Amino acid sequence: MATPKRRISHARTHNRKAKFLGALRAMPVTICPKCGEEIQTYRACGHCGYYRGRKVLKIAEEKQP
């Protein structure tokens, strides 16, 4: 089994963890221009089904007569 030859310093360990933990952020959100709901960027709106001005999703409310 491989074992380390030298002890890894605290600074080196903290630098490695900081790069990983710094990348963990909340997803950016924007406002849907059709309905005004908050949505993730580059995603279709789950409320109205529009993406970039085009209808791309069928919503359950629309299917019922």
Summary of the structure (lengths in Angstrom):
residues: 65
radius of gyration: 22.7
end to end distance: 66.8
largest distance: 71.5
contacts: 109
relative contact order: 0.11
helix: 28%
strand: 15%
